[in-house]
Amino acid sequence: MIPLLQAFTPLLTLFAMSKAVEEDSERLARWKSRWDDNKIGWHEASPHESIINHGHLLFPTVNDHAALTADSSSCSKPLRVFVPLCGKSVDMAYFAKQDFVQEVVGVDGIQKALDAFAAEHADLNLQPAEPIGQYDQLKGEKITLLRGDFFEMDEADTSGRFDVIFDRASMVAIEPSLREDYLKTIGRLLAPGGKILLVTIERTSGTDEDKGGPPFSIPEAEVRRLYEAQTWVDSVSILPGNEARNEGSTNVSHFFLIQAT
């Protein structure tokens, strides 16, 4: 059987010229190495539990459809969803298949990650498209994948702002010194009244935050310090569902709902 990624060799060829420069940069070299060596332990095979348990706070899921259609304000228009530093997250496929999602947009700096997603979700029919600005582009059924620098993005690059941002392994992946810049980009992309579902980890003992990642520890106080200082944020709420990721682990997951003004 032909390997999935081999079937997408044309995509690799299309983006080869810009790939060598960007993926060997200081910011991306670590992640390129991880993908090249298939060391992607953060990847999950199923939609994240935060979506399953709290997705109804963002948009109606299939299971919530009957209960929510009576409230026309909750489904008055299809929603656009953004997944920063998306890798090959299956959450994007889950979002794209929801009735009330108009489009999912993911961005990552590593082409192999996006090619892997396209190959593993052939039903979404992702195909190369003309670059948009400085971003290479794959477009499919209700989904667009962009390859380039997340920190440089604005709404022109994403064809508009987003009603929902899902951050499961993005903010925890970046160096703590980049968090303020990260929020500037998020603020440029989230629509007024939009919502963010944020997943962080906190090391309750042991490794120091600045030396223990990625993923980096982000306690609740740091989430509040960062987001509550933004003029575009209305509220930050911690959601139920915190738990140790593995038996004996000091890492505890936190789920947050961030509401824009």
C-alpha positions as CSV (number, residue, x, y, z in Angstrom):
1,M,0.0,0.0,0.0
2,I,1.3,3.5,-0.8
3,P,2.0,5.4,2.4
4,L,-0.4,8.2,3.0
5,L,2.3,11.0,2.9
6,Q,3.6,9.6,-0.4
7,A,0.3,10.2,-1.9
8,F,0.7,13.9,-1.0
9,T,4.2,14.3,-2.5
10,P,2.9,17.0,-4.9
11,L,2.1,19.2,-1.9
12,L,5.6,18.8,-0.6
13,T,7.0,19.8,-4.0
14,L,4.7,22.8,-4.2
15,F,5.9,24.4,-1.0
16,A,9.6,23.2,-1.1
17,M,11.1,26.7,-1.9
18,S,9.7,28.5,1.2
19,K,9.9,25.4,3.5
20,A,13.7,25.3,3.7
21,V,14.0,28.8,4.9
22,E,11.1,28.9,7.4
23,E,11.4,25.5,9.0
24,D,15.1,25.9,9.6
25,S,14.6,29.1,11.5
26,E,15.4,29.4,15.1
27,R,11.8,29.4,16.1
28,L,10.8,26.3,14.1
29,A,13.9,24.2,14.1
30,R,12.9,22.3,17.2
31,W,9.5,21.4,15.8
32,K,10.8,20.4,12.5
33,S,13.1,18.0,14.2
34,R,10.2,16.6,16.2
35,W,8.1,16.0,13.1
36,D,11.0,14.6,11.2
37,D,11.6,12.1,13.9
38,N,7.9,11.5,14.5
39,K,8.2,12.6,18.1
40,I,4.8,14.1,18.4
41,G,3.6,12.9,21.8
42,W,1.2,15.8,22.1
43,H,-0.9,14.5,19.2
44,E,-4.2,12.8,20.2
45,A,-6.2,10.4,18.1
46,S,-9.6,11.6,19.3
47,P,-11.3,15.0,19.7
48,H,-10.1,16.6,23.0
49,E,-12.1,16.1,26.1
50,S,-12.5,19.8,26.6
51,I,-14.5,20.0,23.3
52,I,-16.6,17.0,24.1
53,N,-17.4,18.4,27.6
54,H,-17.6,22.1,26.9
55,G,-18.1,22.4,23.1
56,H,-21.7,23.4,23.7
57,L,-20.4,26.7,25.2
58,L,-18.9,27.5,21.8
59,F,-21.4,26.2,19.3
60,P,-24.1,23.5,19.1
61,T,-22.7,20.0,18.7
62,V,-24.5,17.2,17.0
63,N,-25.7,15.9,20.3
64,D,-26.9,19.3,21.4
65,H,-28.6,20.1,18.1
66,A,-32.2,19.3,19.1
67,A,-32.0,21.2,22.4
68,L,-30.3,24.3,20.9
69,T,-32.2,24.9,17.7
70,A,-35.1,26.3,19.6
71,D,-32.8,29.2,20.6
72,S,-32.3,30.9,17.2
73,S,-29.7,33.3,18.6
74,S,-27.4,30.3,19.3
75,C,-27.4,29.2,15.6
76,S,-28.3,32.4,13.7
77,K,-25.2,32.1,11.6
78,P,-22.5,29.5,10.9
79,L,-19.3,30.0,12.9
80,R,-15.7,30.3,11.9
81,V,-13.2,28.4,14.0
82,F,-9.5,29.0,14.3
83,V,-6.9,26.5,15.6
84,P,-3.5,28.1,16.1
85,L,-0.3,26.0,15.8
86,C,-2.6,23.2,14.7
87,G,-0.3,20.4,13.8
88,K,-2.4,17.5,12.5
89,S,-5.0,17.9,15.2
90,V,-8.1,15.7,14.7
91,D,-10.0,18.5,16.4
92,M,-10.0,20.4,13.1
93,A,-11.8,17.5,11.4
94,Y,-14.3,17.3,14.2
95,F,-15.1,21.0,13.9
96,A,-15.3,20.9,10.1
97,K,-18.1,18.2,10.3
98,Q,-20.3,20.2,12.7
99,D,-23.5,21.7,11.1
100,F,-23.0,25.1,12.6
101,V,-19.4,25.6,11.5
102,Q,-18.9,27.6,8.3
103,E,-15.1,27.1,8.1
104,V,-12.2,25.9,10.2
105,V,-8.8,27.5,9.7
106,G,-5.6,26.0,11.1
107,V,-2.1,27.4,11.0
108,D,1.3,25.8,11.5
109,G,4.8,26.4,10.6
110,I,5.6,22.8,9.7
111,Q,4.5,21.5,6.3
112,K,4.8,17.8,7.2
113,A,2.1,18.4,9.9
114,L,-0.3,19.8,7.4
115,D,0.4,17.2,4.8
116,A,-0.2,14.5,7.4
117,F,-3.6,16.0,8.3
118,A,-4.6,16.2,4.6
119,A,-3.6,12.6,4.0
120,E,-5.3,11.2,7.1
121,H,-8.5,13.1,6.4
122,A,-9.0,12.5,2.7
123,D,-12.7,13.0,3.0
124,L,-12.1,16.7,3.6
125,N,-10.5,16.9,0.1
126,L,-7.7,19.3,1.0
127,Q,-5.8,20.5,-2.1
128,P,-3.1,23.1,-2.7
129,A,-4.4,26.6,-3.4
130,E,-2.8,29.9,-4.3
131,P,-0.9,31.4,-1.4
132,I,-2.6,34.1,0.6
133,G,-0.2,36.8,1.5
134,Q,2.9,35.1,2.9
135,Y,1.0,31.9,3.7
136,D,1.0,28.7,1.7
137,Q,-2.5,27.3,1.6
138,L,-4.5,24.0,1.5
139,K,-8.2,24.3,1.0
140,G,-10.8,21.6,1.5
141,E,-14.4,21.0,2.6
142,K,-15.1,23.7,5.1
143,I,-11.4,23.8,6.1
144,T,-8.3,25.8,5.2
145,L,-4.8,25.1,6.4
146,L,-2.1,27.8,6.3
147,R,1.6,27.4,6.6
148,G,3.6,30.3,7.9
149,D,4.4,32.4,10.9
150,F,1.5,32.6,13.3
151,F,2.8,35.7,15.0
152,E,2.6,37.7,11.8
153,M,-1.0,36.9,11.1
154,D,-3.9,39.3,10.8
155,E,-7.5,39.0,9.5
156,A,-6.4,39.7,5.9
157,D,-4.4,36.5,6.0
158,T,-7.4,34.5,7.3
159,S,-10.1,36.1,5.2
160,G,-11.7,37.6,8.3
161,R,-12.0,37.1,12.1
162,F,-13.2,34.1,14.0
163,D,-16.1,33.4,16.3
164,V,-14.2,30.6,18.1
165,I,-10.6,29.9,18.8
166,F,-9.6,26.5,20.1
167,D,-6.2,26.5,21.9
168,R,-5.3,23.0,23.1
169,A,-1.6,22.8,22.5
170,S,-0.6,26.2,21.2
171,M,0.0,28.7,24.1
172,V,1.7,25.9,26.1
173,A,4.0,25.2,23.2
174,I,5.6,28.7,22.9
175,E,8.4,30.2,25.0
176,P,6.9,32.1,27.9
177,S,8.7,35.3,26.7
178,L,6.5,35.2,23.6
179,R,3.1,35.1,25.4
180,E,2.4,38.8,25.1
181,D,3.1,38.7,21.3
182,Y,0.9,35.6,21.1
183,L,-2.0,37.4,22.6
184,K,-1.6,40.3,20.2
185,T,-2.1,37.9,17.3
186,I,-5.1,36.3,19.0
187,G,-6.6,39.7,19.6
188,R,-6.3,40.5,15.9
189,L,-8.1,37.3,14.9
190,L,-10.9,36.9,17.4
191,A,-14.2,38.6,16.4
192,P,-16.0,40.9,18.8
193,G,-18.1,38.7,21.0
194,G,-16.0,35.6,20.1
195,K,-14.9,32.9,22.5
196,I,-11.7,31.0,23.2
197,L,-11.5,27.5,24.6
198,L,-8.1,27.4,26.2
199,V,-6.4,24.3,27.5
200,T,-3.3,24.7,29.7
201,I,-1.2,22.5,32.0
202,E,0.1,23.4,35.4
203,R,3.0,21.6,37.1
204,T,2.0,21.5,40.7
205,S,5.5,20.5,41.8
206,G,8.9,20.0,40.4
207,T,10.1,21.6,37.2
208,D,10.3,25.4,37.0
209,E,7.9,26.9,34.5
210,D,10.5,28.6,32.3
211,K,12.7,25.5,32.0
212,G,10.1,22.7,31.9
213,G,8.8,22.8,28.4
214,P,7.4,22.6,25.9
215,P,4.7,22.1,27.0
216,F,5.2,25.0,29.5
217,S,3.3,25.3,32.7
218,I,0.7,28.1,32.7
219,P,-1.2,28.3,36.1
220,E,-4.6,30.0,36.4
221,A,-3.0,33.2,37.8
222,E,-0.9,33.6,34.7
223,V,-3.8,33.0,32.4
224,R,-5.8,35.7,34.2
225,R,-2.8,38.1,34.3
226,L,-2.4,37.8,30.5
227,Y,-6.0,37.7,29.3
228,E,-7.7,40.0,31.8
229,A,-5.2,42.7,30.8
230,Q,-6.5,42.7,27.2
231,T,-9.0,45.4,26.4
232,W,-10.8,43.0,24.1
233,V,-11.5,40.4,26.9
234,D,-14.7,40.6,28.8
235,S,-14.3,37.6,31.1
236,V,-12.1,34.6,31.9
237,S,-13.8,31.5,33.4
238,I,-12.2,28.3,34.6
239,L,-14.2,25.3,33.6
240,P,-14.7,21.9,35.2
241,G,-12.6,19.0,34.2
242,N,-9.2,19.5,35.7
243,E,-7.3,16.3,36.1
244,A,-3.8,14.8,36.2
245,R,-2.9,13.7,32.6
246,N,-1.1,10.5,33.7
247,E,-1.0,8.5,36.9
248,G,1.8,9.9,39.1
249,S,2.1,13.0,36.9
250,T,2.5,16.5,38.3
251,N,0.8,18.0,35.3
252,V,-2.8,19.1,35.8
253,S,-5.0,20.2,32.9
254,H,-7.0,23.4,33.1
255,F,-9.8,24.4,30.8
256,F,-10.7,28.1,30.4
257,L,-13.5,29.9,28.5
258,I,-12.4,33.4,27.5
259,Q,-15.2,35.7,26.3
260,A,-14.4,38.7,24.1
261,T,-16.2,42.0,24.4
